[in-house]
Amino acid sequence: MHSTTYDFIPEKNLSIVGVAVNEGQNLHGTEKGPDVIREGGLHDVAKYLGWNVKDQGNIENKNLTIEKPDLEKYKYKNIMNATTLGAANKMLHETVYKSAKEGNFNLVLGGDHGIATGSISGMKKAYPDLKVIWIDAHGDCNIPEGSPSGNYHGMPVGHLFGWIPEGTVPGFDWFTPNLKCEDIVYIGLRDMDEFEINMIKKHNVKVYDMDAVTEKGIGKVLEETFEYFNKDGKTHPIHISFDIDGIDPFYAPQTGTRARGGLTDREAHLIIRKTAKTGNLVSMDLVEINPELQKDAPLREILHGDQKMIKGTETVCLGLELIRSALGYRLLL
C-alpha cells in the first residue's frame, strides 16, 4: 500500500456524516445505508489508512427543522417530500461547508442521491473552483416538468445548475444554485429520460456514457476528464458523487434503480483511485445502497485478497472498498 497525498487537506482528518433519508424516492431502506456502511468496518478502514476520524452521526428526520411554507407561492409545490428534503439538504450544506473550511476530507453517506444538492453546494461554497465527477446510471438532472416520477433524487443536478430556478421549491429557500455546466463530468450514464438527454446536449455537459467507457476504456476517460477540468491551467479540487447504481447490478445488486450494462468493480475503483492520486480529491458522496432490498443476501465470502475488517453483503463490501480507494488505498503504484 502506497500513501496518497491530498493537496487540499493539510492533515489526514476525515469527517463522516450520514444522511439517513429516503424521501427523494419511493423505496424504504436507503435511510439505513449510512449505518450498514459503518457497521461493515468504515472506521477501521479509515484508521488503517492513517486518517483521524470524526464521525458526526446522521442527519435524519427527527433532528430536522421542517418548515411548513405556503405552498401556493412555489412553482414546484408537487415535488415529493420537498420540505423534508430541503431541511436535510440545508443541514448537510452547513455541515460540509463548516468541515471543509476546517480542512477536513468530507465523506457523505446516503441516503438517496437527492442529498447531493446539499453536499455539492456546501463543498462548492468552501471551494469555489470545485469540480465534480458524477458516477451514476442516471443523469439526475431532471426538472419537475420532465420527470416521470416526481422524485427529487432524479433532480439534484438540475437544481444545482439552476435549471430549477431559485425560490421555486418549498423547503429550499436557503438554496442558491452554484454549479456551472462545465464544472461536472458524468461517467457511466445509461438510463436517461428524454428531457435530460436534450438538456445535456443543449448545455454541452461533459458525459461519458457506457458506450464511451466501453469504446475508449476507463483509463482514457479519466485522462480526458482531468484534462477537461484543468483546461484553464488551474488545479481544481474534486468532489466525487457516487451512486452505487453506476456499477452493474451484477456487482452491486442492493440498490433501487438498477440498470444493466454498468461499470465493473475494477472500473469503479480505477475512477476513484486515479482521482485520489491526482491529490485533488476533497470529498465524496456514496449513495443509494439499500439493505432492505434482497434482505436475504448472504454475507460476502472472504477471499485471500480481502481485508477481513470489511464485512457485509456484496453491495456493502463494495461500497466500503470504494471508500477505501477514495481514502488512499492502492494496489501497488
C-alpha positions as CSV (number, residue, x, y, z in Angstrom):
1,M,0.0,0.0,0.0
2,H,1.4,3.4,-1.0
3,S,0.3,6.6,0.6
4,T,-1.7,9.1,-1.3
5,T,-1.2,12.9,-0.8
6,Y,-4.2,15.1,-0.6
7,D,-3.1,18.6,-1.6
8,F,-6.1,20.4,-0.3
9,I,-6.3,18.5,3.0
10,P,-3.5,19.7,5.3
11,E,-3.8,16.8,7.8
12,K,-5.5,13.4,7.4
13,N,-8.7,14.5,9.1
14,L,-11.8,12.7,7.9
15,S,-15.3,14.0,8.6
16,I,-18.1,11.5,8.2
17,V,-21.7,12.5,8.0
18,G,-24.6,10.2,7.2
19,V,-27.9,11.4,5.7
20,A,-30.4,8.8,6.7
21,V,-33.2,9.8,4.4
22,N,-35.2,8.1,1.8
23,E,-37.7,10.8,0.8
24,G,-36.0,11.5,-2.5
25,Q,-37.5,8.3,-4.0
26,N,-40.2,5.8,-3.2
27,L,-38.4,2.9,-1.6
28,H,-37.7,2.4,2.1
29,G,-34.2,1.3,3.0
30,T,-31.7,3.9,1.8
31,E,-32.0,5.6,5.1
32,K,-30.2,2.6,6.6
33,G,-27.3,2.9,4.2
34,P,-25.0,5.1,6.4
35,D,-25.2,2.7,9.4
36,V,-24.6,-0.5,7.4
37,I,-21.5,1.1,5.9
38,R,-20.3,2.0,9.4
39,E,-21.1,-1.5,10.8
40,G,-19.2,-3.0,7.8
41,G,-15.9,-1.6,9.1
42,L,-15.8,2.1,8.0
43,H,-13.9,3.4,11.0
44,D,-11.4,0.6,10.9
45,V,-10.7,1.1,7.2
46,A,-10.1,4.8,7.7
47,K,-7.8,4.4,10.7
48,Y,-5.9,1.6,8.9
49,L,-5.1,4.2,6.1
50,G,-3.9,6.7,8.7
51,W,-7.0,9.0,8.9
52,N,-8.1,10.7,12.1
53,V,-11.9,10.0,12.1
54,K,-14.6,12.5,13.2
55,D,-18.0,10.9,12.8
56,Q,-20.7,13.5,13.0
57,G,-23.5,10.9,13.1
58,N,-26.6,11.0,10.9
59,I,-28.9,13.7,9.6
60,E,-32.3,12.3,10.0
61,N,-35.9,13.4,10.2
62,K,-36.1,13.5,14.0
63,N,-33.4,16.2,14.1
64,L,-34.6,18.4,11.2
65,T,-36.5,21.7,11.5
66,I,-39.0,21.2,8.7
67,E,-40.8,24.3,7.5
68,K,-44.5,24.5,6.7
69,P,-44.5,27.1,4.0
70,D,-47.4,28.5,2.0
71,L,-47.1,26.0,-0.9
72,E,-49.2,28.2,-3.2
73,K,-46.3,30.6,-3.6
74,Y,-44.0,28.0,-5.1
75,K,-44.0,26.9,-8.8
76,Y,-42.9,23.4,-7.9
77,K,-45.1,22.6,-4.9
78,N,-45.7,19.0,-6.1
79,I,-42.2,17.7,-5.7
80,M,-42.5,14.7,-3.4
81,N,-41.3,15.4,0.2
82,A,-39.7,18.7,-0.8
83,T,-39.8,20.4,2.6
84,T,-38.2,17.4,4.3
85,L,-35.5,17.1,1.6
86,G,-34.9,20.9,1.8
87,A,-34.3,20.7,5.5
88,A,-32.0,17.7,5.2
89,N,-30.0,19.3,2.4
90,K,-29.7,22.6,4.3
91,M,-28.3,20.8,7.3
92,L,-25.9,18.8,5.1
93,H,-24.8,22.0,3.2
94,E,-24.0,23.7,6.5
95,T,-22.2,20.7,7.9
96,V,-19.9,20.0,5.0
97,Y,-19.2,23.7,4.4
98,K,-18.0,24.1,8.0
99,S,-16.0,20.9,7.9
100,A,-14.3,21.8,4.6
101,K,-13.3,25.2,5.9
102,E,-11.7,23.4,8.8
103,G,-9.6,21.5,6.3
104,N,-11.2,18.1,6.6
105,F,-11.9,15.5,3.9
106,N,-15.7,15.1,3.8
107,L,-17.3,11.7,3.3
108,V,-21.1,11.8,2.9
109,L,-23.1,8.6,3.3
110,G,-26.6,8.4,1.8
111,G,-29.4,8.0,1.7
112,D,-30.7,8.7,-1.8
113,H,-28.9,10.8,-4.3
114,G,-31.2,13.8,-3.6
115,I,-28.8,14.7,-0.8
116,A,-26.1,15.8,-3.4
117,T,-27.8,19.2,-3.6
118,G,-26.6,19.8,0.0
119,S,-23.2,18.2,-0.2
120,I,-22.1,19.7,-3.5
121,S,-23.5,23.2,-2.8
122,G,-21.7,23.2,0.6
123,M,-18.4,22.0,-0.9
124,K,-18.7,24.5,-3.8
125,K,-19.2,27.3,-1.3
126,A,-16.0,26.2,0.5
127,Y,-14.1,25.6,-2.7
128,P,-15.4,27.9,-5.5
129,D,-13.2,26.2,-8.1
130,L,-14.6,22.7,-7.2
131,K,-15.2,20.2,-10.0
132,V,-17.5,17.2,-9.7
133,I,-17.3,13.6,-11.1
134,W,-20.8,12.2,-11.0
135,I,-20.9,8.4,-11.3
136,D,-24.4,7.1,-12.0
137,A,-26.6,5.1,-14.3
138,H,-28.8,8.2,-14.4
139,G,-28.3,11.9,-15.0
140,D,-30.3,13.2,-12.0
141,C,-30.6,16.5,-13.9
142,N,-34.4,16.5,-14.4
143,I,-36.8,19.2,-13.6
144,P,-40.4,18.6,-12.5
145,E,-41.8,19.2,-16.0
146,G,-39.6,16.5,-17.4
147,S,-39.7,14.0,-14.5
148,P,-41.9,10.9,-15.0
149,S,-41.9,10.1,-11.2
150,G,-41.7,13.5,-9.4
151,N,-38.9,12.0,-7.2
152,Y,-36.3,14.6,-6.2
153,H,-33.4,12.1,-6.4
154,G,-33.7,12.5,-10.1
155,M,-33.3,16.3,-9.9
156,P,-30.3,17.4,-7.8
157,V,-28.0,18.3,-10.7
158,G,-30.8,20.2,-12.4
159,H,-31.3,22.1,-9.2
160,L,-27.6,22.7,-8.8
161,F,-27.4,24.0,-12.3
162,G,-30.3,26.4,-11.8
163,W,-32.5,24.6,-14.3
164,I,-34.9,24.5,-11.4
165,P,-34.9,28.3,-10.7
166,E,-34.1,29.6,-7.2
167,G,-37.0,30.1,-5.0
168,T,-39.4,27.7,-6.8
169,V,-39.2,24.6,-4.5
170,P,-40.7,24.6,-1.0
171,G,-38.1,23.9,1.7
172,F,-35.2,25.2,-0.4
173,D,-35.5,28.9,0.2
174,W,-32.0,28.7,1.6
175,F,-30.5,27.3,-1.6
176,T,-28.7,29.2,-4.4
177,P,-27.6,27.2,-7.4
178,N,-23.8,27.4,-7.7
179,L,-22.7,24.6,-10.1
180,K,-21.9,25.5,-13.7
181,C,-22.4,23.0,-16.5
182,E,-18.6,23.0,-17.1
183,D,-18.0,22.0,-13.5
184,I,-19.2,18.4,-13.9
185,V,-18.2,15.2,-15.8
186,Y,-20.7,12.3,-15.8
187,I,-19.4,8.8,-16.0
188,G,-21.5,5.6,-16.5
189,L,-24.8,7.0,-17.8
190,R,-27.1,4.5,-19.5
191,D,-30.7,5.1,-18.3
192,M,-31.8,8.6,-19.1
193,D,-35.1,10.5,-19.5
194,E,-35.6,12.3,-22.8
195,F,-35.7,15.7,-21.2
196,E,-32.3,15.0,-19.5
197,I,-30.7,13.9,-22.8
198,N,-31.9,17.1,-24.6
199,M,-30.8,19.4,-21.8
200,I,-27.4,17.8,-21.5
201,K,-26.9,18.2,-25.3
202,K,-28.2,21.8,-25.2
203,H,-25.8,22.9,-22.5
204,N,-22.9,20.8,-23.7
205,V,-22.4,19.0,-20.4
206,K,-19.5,16.6,-20.5
207,V,-20.7,13.0,-20.5
208,Y,-19.1,9.6,-20.8
209,D,-21.9,7.2,-21.1
210,M,-21.3,3.4,-21.0
211,D,-20.7,3.3,-24.8
212,A,-18.0,5.8,-24.4
213,V,-16.5,3.9,-21.5
214,T,-16.5,0.7,-23.5
215,E,-15.1,2.4,-26.6
216,K,-12.4,4.5,-25.0
217,G,-11.6,2.5,-21.9
218,I,-11.9,3.9,-18.4
219,G,-8.2,5.0,-18.4
220,K,-8.7,7.2,-21.4
221,V,-12.0,8.6,-20.0
222,L,-10.1,9.6,-16.8
223,E,-7.2,11.2,-18.7
224,E,-9.7,13.3,-20.7
225,T,-11.7,14.2,-17.6
226,F,-8.7,15.6,-15.8
227,E,-7.6,17.5,-18.9
228,Y,-11.1,18.9,-19.2
229,F,-11.1,20.1,-15.6
230,N,-7.6,21.7,-15.9
231,K,-8.1,23.3,-19.3
232,D,-8.0,26.8,-17.6
233,G,-4.5,26.0,-16.3
234,K,-5.6,25.8,-12.7
235,T,-5.5,22.9,-10.2
236,H,-9.1,22.2,-9.1
237,P,-10.4,20.4,-6.0
238,I,-12.6,17.5,-7.0
239,H,-15.7,16.0,-5.4
240,I,-16.9,12.5,-6.4
241,S,-20.7,11.9,-6.2
242,F,-21.0,8.1,-6.4
243,D,-24.4,6.4,-6.9
244,I,-23.9,2.7,-6.3
245,D,-26.2,2.0,-9.3
246,G,-23.4,3.4,-11.6
247,I,-22.0,-0.1,-11.1
248,D,-23.5,-3.0,-12.9
249,P,-26.1,-4.8,-10.7
250,F,-24.1,-8.0,-11.0
251,Y,-21.6,-6.4,-8.6
252,A,-24.0,-4.2,-6.6
253,P,-27.5,-5.6,-6.5
254,Q,-28.8,-3.9,-3.3
255,T,-30.0,-0.6,-4.9
256,G,-33.3,0.6,-6.1
257,T,-33.0,1.8,-9.7
258,R,-30.8,-0.9,-11.2
259,A,-29.7,-0.7,-14.9
260,R,-27.9,-3.4,-16.7
261,G,-24.6,-2.8,-18.5
262,G,-22.9,-0.6,-15.9
263,L,-19.4,-0.2,-14.7
264,T,-17.4,-3.1,-13.4
265,D,-16.0,-3.1,-9.9
266,R,-12.5,-2.6,-11.4
267,E,-13.6,0.4,-13.5
268,A,-15.2,2.0,-10.5
269,H,-12.1,1.6,-8.3
270,L,-9.9,3.0,-11.0
271,I,-12.0,6.1,-11.3
272,I,-11.7,6.8,-7.6
273,R,-8.0,5.7,-7.2
274,K,-6.9,7.8,-10.2
275,T,-8.8,10.8,-8.9
276,A,-7.3,10.4,-5.4
277,K,-3.9,10.0,-6.9
278,T,-4.1,13.5,-8.5
279,G,-4.0,14.9,-5.0
280,N,-7.1,17.0,-5.7
281,L,-9.9,14.9,-4.1
282,V,-11.5,16.7,-1.2
283,S,-14.9,14.9,-0.7
284,M,-17.1,12.1,-1.7
285,D,-20.8,11.0,-1.6
286,L,-21.7,7.4,-1.6
287,V,-25.4,6.9,-2.0
288,E,-28.4,4.6,-2.8
289,I,-27.2,1.5,-1.0
290,N,-30.4,-0.1,0.2
291,P,-30.0,-3.0,2.6
292,E,-33.8,-3.6,2.6
293,L,-33.6,-4.9,-0.9
294,Q,-32.6,-8.5,-1.2
295,K,-32.7,-8.8,2.6
296,D,-31.7,-12.5,2.3
297,A,-28.5,-11.6,0.5
298,P,-25.6,-13.6,2.1
299,L,-22.5,-12.0,3.6
300,R,-19.7,-11.8,1.1
301,E,-17.3,-14.7,1.1
302,I,-13.9,-13.5,2.3
303,L,-11.2,-14.3,-0.2
304,H,-7.5,-14.3,0.2
305,G,-7.0,-10.8,-1.0
306,D,-9.9,-9.3,1.0
307,Q,-9.4,-7.2,4.1
308,K,-11.1,-9.0,7.0
309,M,-12.1,-5.7,8.6
310,I,-14.6,-5.2,5.7
311,K,-17.7,-7.3,6.2
312,G,-21.3,-7.3,4.9
313,T,-23.1,-8.2,1.7
314,E,-21.5,-7.9,-1.7
315,T,-23.0,-4.4,-2.2
316,V,-22.0,-3.1,1.3
317,C,-18.5,-4.5,1.0
318,L,-18.0,-3.0,-2.5
319,G,-19.2,0.4,-1.1
320,L,-16.7,0.2,1.7
321,E,-13.9,-0.7,-0.7
322,L,-14.8,2.3,-2.9
323,I,-14.5,4.5,0.1
324,R,-11.2,2.8,0.9
325,S,-10.0,3.7,-2.6
326,A,-11.0,7.3,-2.0
327,L,-9.1,7.4,1.2
328,G,-5.9,6.4,-0.5
329,Y,-5.8,2.6,-0.9
330,R,-3.8,1.4,-3.9
331,L,-2.9,-2.0,-5.3
332,L,0.8,-1.3,-5.9
333,L,1.6,2.0,-7.6
